[in-house]
Amino acid sequence: MADLSTTWECELLEQFSCLTAATDEELRLNTSDIASGTSDNTIGLLHLSDEVLLVILRNLDPVSLLRFGSTCSLLFRVCSCNSLWTTHFQDSFGVSLSYTHARCPVTAKTAFRLVFMWRSLFRNIHCNRAFQEKLFLEIPLAPHKYWIQWLVLEESVPLPSVRLPCSDVEKLWGITTDLFQDKLQEKTEDCDALKFEWRELYHLALNHHGSASLVFQHVLNQHQNNEHTELESMYHQYVQCRFQWLFTYWLFRQPTPYNKQLRSIFLQWKKHSKRKVATWGETLCDVRYLASLHPITKDYWRGRLARGNENLGIQTVGNYFSMCKSLVAWILSRDWGRLKRRKVYEDTLEGVYLLLRREMQETLIEHERFWQVAKVQMTRVCTLEETAANYVNWKMIETLPYYKLYLVSGNSVYLDHVQGFLRRKRIIRDWIYLEENIWARQLLPESLYTLLEFDTKISQVCSTPLAFFQPIRHVESASDHLIILIGCLATATCWYGKEFHLAQAQNGRATWPSAVERRFESLHGDSLPAQLGRLMWLYLNSGQELYLEAVKGMVLQCAQACLNHLSTLQACEVRVA
């Protein structure tokens, strides 16, 4: 079976409705109205002769030819010319159609349409259960004669040997009884049916007709009076579900040694629902959920790989998980902890996907290409891990935009930004550990003190990732407060650095400027750890000393408030005594 051109085949699948043969009435359309509608002083494409147009149209692929022919009746008639579609038939299916002596009963465009639908269904029969039922339902009997007429075109048919009457063999394959006289002589039963292998019948037909081209013409001649509604219906169903069918078959129908390996690699270090995974391979299995676990399988499910070619796309998916298998083996061979192994694996796969996403959308990606990129990503991930110094900081810097930028580009500038973030975090830690701040460390609540440690992850109170924040904006209010607005979707959080110390906040909380709406306060919460965490994030990301001074001021004010509270309690105890 000749492979169809992968550059336009997927578009033909979507444009099936355009692949219709021209009727006699359409071929006789009068184009005088079109010609009269054009200006007499201009000469355009429609003024060219049919011969010139045919020379131009020979350079178009089938999809472009269909689109060009759908513009007007004149171009539809020219684009339906047999000479154009005979060439495409030859290129796509490896056989030529002859229109001399009226050998082929249908137009080349109709022949292309019918054979294209049949071949698209037949080559994916392994994952098309509805089509399998059409061919296998009558086993051990032969399928319906309509489908047998199409099976005549195929040398390799996934069906057992079949018993057919001699008259059916002569009619369907167009061969005479003298070609299977040996079988007639060996027949011991009184019935007229003979047992044949499908490959045997194909070669008998090939010897009788003389070439594959004449076999195709014989089949098309047999189908000229048939209704193809069922073929078209099954083809439409295939177009809509082909990605889901092929992915399901690939995921659950691997050979015995590999099916367990694929499941293990597919779920390796991947957060998933055990309840949904428990039905793996069963009828009630949620295949859509499994496809959503990986970005590449999610793209394939939506038809976004290899320009929508389902066969090249599933090969890319298979090569991707082959790379994952090699990656897991390499990581497990290292003397790393469980958390580091998982983090290196996840970040490496994320970098591979980000780098090759556009390439995967255009063409097939081989295993070697995936593995080459994965090795580069592993090196960059390990560099970031060494920069973070510990797992807590590693999990924190992954939210930075520079983290992914470095993974994708490897540019040291982005690594410098990450290092600057961690360096500023170290500055805060070193400041609180100064000898002059011993009193503050002893008075601060545990929730605030741990935020100042270098090894503490500052959790983001807002559910929206920091990477999606809009740029920081500085706005001067009417009351001379410096308001720092961090845009997040349709809301904002208000900060004020210049008036922070002047406000003399009670218990470490600054006074809100009157011109600022208090509704913004609820976005991140109003607890002391939340306020300190926000100030630290501003400093860690921007590096501006203004925010560092605000952090120091808030810490010292909180410590002073605690000291005042203790002094008050001691004074009360003295009075009571």
Secondary structure by P-SEA (a helix, b strand, c coil): ccccccccaaaaaaacccccccccccccccaaaaaaaccccccccccccaaaaaaaaccccaaaaaaaaaccaaaaaaaacaaaaaaaaaaaccbbbbcccccccccaaaaaaaaaaaaaaaaaccccaaaaaaccccccccccaaaaaaacccccccccbbbbcaaaaaacccccccccaaaaaaccccccbbbbbaaaaaaaaaaaaccaaaaaaaaaaaaccccaaaaaaaaaaaaacaaaaaaaaaacccccccaaaaaaaaaccccccccccccccccccaaaaaaaccaaaaaaaacccccccaaaaaaaaaaaaaaaaaaaaaaaaccccaaaaaaaaaaaaaaaaaacaaaaacccccaaaaaaaaaaaaaaaaaaaaaaccaaaaaaacccaaaaaaaacccaaaaaaaaaaaaaaaaaaaaaacccaaaaaacccaaaaaaacccccccccccccccccccbbbbbccccccccccccccbbbbbbcccccccccccccccccccccccccccccccaaaaaaaaaaaaaacccaaaaaaaaaaaaaaaaaaaaaaaaaaaaaaaac
